[in-house]
Amino acid sequence: MHVTHLSLADFRSYTGVEVPLDPGVTAFVGPNGQGKTNLVEAVGYLATLGSHRVSSDAPLVRMGAERAIVRANVRQGERQQLVELEINPGRANRARINRSSQVRPRDVLGIVRTVLFAPEDLALVKGDPGERRRFLDELITARSPRMAGVRSDYDRVLKQRNTLLKSAALARRHGGRTLDLSTLDVWDQHLARVGAELLAQRLDLIAALQPLADKAYEQLAPGGGPLALEYKPSAPGGGHTREEMYEQLMTALTGIRKQEIERGVTLAGPHRDDLVLRLGRLPAKGYASHGESWSYALALRLASYDLLRAEGNEPVLVLDDVFAELDTRRRERLAELVAAGEQVLVTAAVDDDVPDVLAGARYAVSEGVVERR
Ligand SMILES: Nc1ncnc2c1ncn2[C@@H]1O[C@H](COP(=O)(O)OP(=O)(O)OP(=O)(O)O)[C@@H](O)[C@H]1O
């Protein structure tokens, strides 16, 4: 798929901007702070309902405005769709597909798909487990948009179960009403049921991603691997089927119930799991050099790109400010690997940062004006 037109209103620094886009490579070039990343961040928002830079929506709305609108015309083969998201911080966001407002924001997922490389990706390797869980879950949703529903069900069940545990913890401390354990049993079952589905999808994704990530790392840093992706569940058990994973989660929840009631929080489930990234025999986090960590993060993104393409879900590839971070060899390799993508959006401070093999359309971005050269 590719985006044929991007339109922003009150998004980040833009009061209003219209950007027609072609398939192939488009580079947005301009000095720092002019609004290049803001453009590709908006495309990413349509794909994930989140920003790769901030965890809340408020900074996405232009200072002084109430809401932002991101709109894109999208072409998938012969099919054209118009998607629109209205970002209302503190209130519910709204969506429209082909001008119909009878849709929820999450119904938009799957229309625009992106794989986005950005300097923030280093956190995939060096950051907290939450970064890696988000990486997995966004990719799961790009592979199968119905997983957006499973993720939001899981978040809802977790929140309700935590509320129950918190009030139990408070009551315990202050000698109030004790918890009705049968209520907690019901929430355990909900959490384990939805959690098993999420876990199964994550494990399936990791199995598919592993050989692709290893291959990508070898292309970026020959002889530097091998690389291994190892899922570390908070509820161990090695289950293979959904039913086994459900039992595994139920057993863990039963085993830690006392602790959970003491602490007032859910201590096992996919929200507490991690993905351990190994380079050779060592975990990358804490051991890999800066350059190795960068190559690892790039390899994960390239593997995501290859996987979505192989499954017939060609995404828009976004390379936000990445070339300036790479040495010449890795810069050329990366450019060669992605040059044939259906649509590649690049941001760079100067023309020289865009490798020659990525020749294509160029836009100059300056003080919020986006002008084709
Ligand atoms: N909510 C907002 N309201 C108004 N302006 C904003 C908002 N969010 C960000 N900006 C402005 O947008 C600009 C940053 O834009 P952007 O991140 O796209 O820059 P860039 O061109 O990619 O720069 P760099 O090359 O440094 O990455 C900053 O000047 C910032 O002040």
The ligand as a Gaussian input file, in Angstrom:
#p B3LYP/6-31G(d) Opt

LIG

0 1
 N        2.283000      20.700000      19.618000
 C        3.102000      21.551000      18.981000
 N        2.675000      22.824000      18.713000
 C        3.478000      23.685000      18.058000
 N        4.717000      23.386000      17.627000
 C        5.189000      22.148000      17.868000
 C        4.406000      21.175000      18.555000
 N        5.130000      20.036000      18.654000
 C        6.315000      20.291000      18.077000
 N        6.365000      21.544000      17.598000
 C        7.485000      22.193000      16.909000
 O        7.840000      21.415000      15.772000
 C        9.233000      21.545000      15.569000
 C        9.888000      20.177000      15.455000
 O        9.496000      19.621000      14.282000
 P       10.168000      18.260000      13.819000
 O       10.425000      17.375000      14.978000
 O        9.345000      17.751000      12.710000
 O       11.572000      18.807000      13.302000
 P       12.531000      18.211000      12.215000
 O       12.433000      19.064000      11.000000
 O       12.305000      16.753000      12.041000
 O       13.914000      18.481000      12.924000
 P       15.207000      17.566000      13.197000
 O       15.968000      17.584000      11.905000
 O       15.901000      18.331000      14.267000
 O       14.736000      16.222000      13.619000
 C        9.827000      22.241000      16.760000
 O       10.132000      23.568000      16.381000
 C        8.725000      22.221000      17.774000
 O        8.745000      23.342000      18.589000

